[in-house]
Each structure stands twice: as C-alpha cells, then as structure tokens.
C-alpha cells in the first residue's frame, strides 16, 4: 500500500478546525487569554497562553490589519505548491492585536514593499481542499 502525504496542506484537527472554518469564511482568528491580569493575544493557535500558561484561552476575531515587519522574495522553491508561484514574498507581519505572523504578501510589487507599511488580510484558496490560507496585501 502506498501512502500519499501532501506537505502543502495544513493539518486540521479538532482544535484547529475552528480556525480553518473561520478562514474559509474570510475571518482571521487569534487566541486571547482570559486569565486575570494577562489578556495576551497570540498566534499560532495554542490551547494555552504562552505568556502566563493559563488555560482560559478563547478564539477572538482579528481586525485583519497588520504592518510589514520583514520580508524575503523567494525565487527558488521546488516544493509544491510554491514552485508554481515563483517568485513570491515570504513575510513576517505584526498584527494590529500584537502577535507576529508568518505569511505571504500578495498584490504588491516588490519595489513597493516597505517596513511598517499597512496591510490587510486576504484569503487564498488552497487547491484541492476547502481550506483558505491567510495572506496579506496593501491596505
């Protein structure tokens, strides 16, 4: 028996299903700690707060606004599906709610990229799945 593994598709489990279902509806979710005196917001989604280690953490909708922290233009990547989109801009953005997020910048010429530029979330379909990935563009 041959098992086929797709490395380009995010793993979806009972915990992350809420995140991916929201993304399919063009909503970006973060995790917010409700412990007294904490209130930290974090991304990537975890079942505990990485600041206070509390477990009273809930899903919270993000504004979708971010600023560009850093980026790199990728010209070579032979892993699917990235090779089909070369070149692309891999980036780290600072979400308005505080956390940093790795993502991709879309709909923006390379020479227009600037540290601190305002961005808005967009959602790219992941081929062969019902999932959509959050990416960012000018706005």
C-alpha positions in Angstrom: 0.0 0.0 0.0 1.3 3.5 -0.9 0.5 6.4 1.4 0.5 9.8 -0.2 1.3 12.8 2.0 0.7 16.3 1.0 3.1 18.7 2.7 1.4 21.8 1.2 -1.9 21.2 3.1 -2.2 22.3 6.7 -3.1 19.7 9.3 -6.6 20.2 10.5 -7.7 18.6 13.8 -10.5 19.1 16.3 -8.7 22.1 17.9 -7.7 23.9 14.7 -11.0 23.2 12.8 -12.4 26.5 14.3 -9.5 28.5 12.8 -9.7 26.9 9.4 -13.5 27.1 9.2 -13.3 30.9 10.0 -10.6 31.4 7.4 -12.9 29.7 4.8 -15.4 32.5 5.7 -12.7 35.2 5.3 -12.3 35.7 9.1 -8.9 35.6 10.8 -9.0 34.2 14.3 -6.4 34.6 17.1 -6.3 33.2 20.6 -6.9 35.5 23.6 -6.1 34.7 27.2 -8.9 35.5 29.8 -6.8 34.9 32.9 -6.9 37.8 35.4 -4.0 40.3 34.7 -3.0 38.6 31.4 -5.2 39.2 28.4 -2.4 38.2 25.9 -3.3 37.6 22.3 -1.3 35.0 20.4 -0.8 33.3 17.1 -0.2 30.5 16.1 -3.2 28.9 17.9 -2.4 27.0 21.1 -4.7 25.6 23.8 -2.8 27.5 26.5 -1.4 31.1 26.9 2.3 31.2 26.1 2.6 34.3 28.4 1.1 33.1 31.7 0.5 29.4 30.8 -3.2 29.8 31.6 -5.8 27.5 30.0 -8.7 30.0 29.9 -8.0 30.9 26.3 -10.7 31.7 23.7 -10.9 32.3 20.0 -11.1 36.1 19.1 -11.6 37.6 15.7 -8.7 39.8 14.5 -9.2 43.1 12.7 -7.3 41.9 9.7 -4.9 44.8 9.9 -1.1 44.4 10.1 2.2 46.1 9.4 5.1 44.6 7.5 7.9 43.6 9.9 10.3 41.9 7.4 10.2 40.0 4.1 12.2 38.0 1.6 11.5 37.5 -2.1 11.7 33.7 -2.8 13.0 32.9 -6.3 13.7 29.2 -5.9 11.5 26.6 -4.1 10.8 23.2 -5.7 8.2 22.2 -3.0 4.6 22.1 -4.2 2.7 24.4 -4.5 5.4 27.1 -4.1 7.3 26.3 -7.3 4.2 27.2 -9.3 4.0 30.7 -7.7 7.7 31.9 -8.1 8.7 34.5 -7.2 6.7 35.1 -4.1 7.1 37.2 -1.0 7.5 35.4 2.3 7.0 37.8 5.2 6.5 38.4 8.9 3.8 40.8 9.8 2.8 42.5 13.1 -0.9 42.0 13.6 -2.8 45.0 15.0 -3.6 42.9 18.0 0.0 42.4 18.8 1.2 38.9 17.7 3.6 38.4 14.8 2.6 36.1 12.0 4.5 34.4 9.2 2.6 34.8 5.9 2.9 35.8 2.2 2.5 39.3 0.7 0.3 39.4 -2.4 -1.0 42.1 -4.8 2.1 44.3 -4.2 5.1 44.9 -6.5 8.4 44.0 -4.8 9.7 47.6 -5.2 6.7 48.9 -3.2 7.4 46.9 -0.1 8.4 48.9 3.0 9.0 48.0 6.6 6.0 49.3 8.5 3.6 49.5 5.6 0.0 48.9 6.3 -1.5 45.6 5.2 -4.9 43.9 5.2 -5.6 40.2 5.3 -6.8 38.3 2.3 -7.6 34.6 1.9 -6.1 32.4 -0.8 -7.8 29.1 -1.6 -5.6 26.0 -1.0 -6.1 23.9 -4.2 -7.7 20.5 -3.7 -9.1 21.4 -0.3 -11.9 23.5 1.2 -9.3 25.5 3.1 -8.1 29.1 2.7 -4.8 30.4 3.9 -4.5 34.0 5.3 -2.1 36.1 3.2 -1.7 39.9 3.3 -1.7 42.7 0.8 -1.6 46.5 0.8 -4.4 48.3 2.6 
